[in-house]
């Protein structure tokens, strides 16, 4: 039995009126936050009210991750949780970054489905219901709210952040399998069992790409639905926020994520460039050598002697061409070789991850000896 089959679960379907009502699925909504004291109370209230209105569709729990905030974010979250039994607050005493905050929450949540959402509600709470409907209807393991697919929208986002986000997702879309338009976004719903059986390592924003990559290795079904990213969801003219994106760190994380999807292209594409450069330089040398042959006919009848003299004359005309040709050829061979090794290493990793996931799942659920396949 393959890991993806062993991770498949029976998705909850809304029963017909003639059937005996079954247990409603539990949805865990995770909202990580760092120094969000200015907005956390209002955001949690809006989320709570939305979830209450959907209790006819699913049971729910709301997990707030205070990732080492230096303001009173944790106190405000705890105060809110004390008034609502479905709300829990998890604390990091230092800021471990987004990846670790999410991993902490994934291990603590109990949901049949797990939703991750930005605490600033730049994605409206209605995305929760839309993603829930999609994951149940399409029997997917992951559903992504995508502002960059057809039907998605982006509004009031600072131009630099928007530019980086759009191009980062385009870059990752080219390196990843399938035709996903948004790979860096956090607003998703996961099959809870599937998510908790993934072995995740990322500490920062690259966790989003890591989850997708490992899900793709296992052959999981990943679906996108149109989403709306609005940095001013309240349409309040006095609402103002600045982008906290650390540009250098984010760019590095996106490049690393692309490397994780297709490491060999980082070597093979530059290697092909140097191979073309070497071929062009070599062609120039050969063409000028042939051109110089009539000029050295007086050196004798031996072709080897005249050819050597023609090459020497071509070298005198452009010595840098010989150097460029040799260095480019050497770099091309090295980079293409590294690309082949990276491709081989990626194949080995995927095989080991596939096997390791099966072993990890068996250790977590030793009594689960049989699983229904889709």
Buried (B, 14 or more C-beta within 10 A) or exposed (E): EBBBBBBBBEBBEBEEEEEEEEEBBBBBBBBBBBBBBEBBBEBBEBBBEBBEEBEEBBBBBBBBBBBBBEEBBBBBBBBBBEEBEBBBBBBBEEBBBBBBBBBBBBEBBEBBBBBBBBBBBBBBBEBBBBBBBBBBEEBBBBBBBBBBBEEBEBBBBEEEBBEBBBEBBEBBBEBBEEEBBBBBBBBBBBBBBBBBBBEBEBBBBBBBBBBBBBBBBBEBBBBBBBBBBBBBBEEEEEEEEEBEBEEEEBBEBBBBBBBBBBBBBBBBEBBBBBBEBBBBBBEBBEEBBEEBBEEBEEEEEEEEEBBBBBBEBBBEEBEEBBEBBEBBBEBBBEBBEBBBEBBEEBEEBBEEBBEEBBEBBBEEEEEEEEBEEE
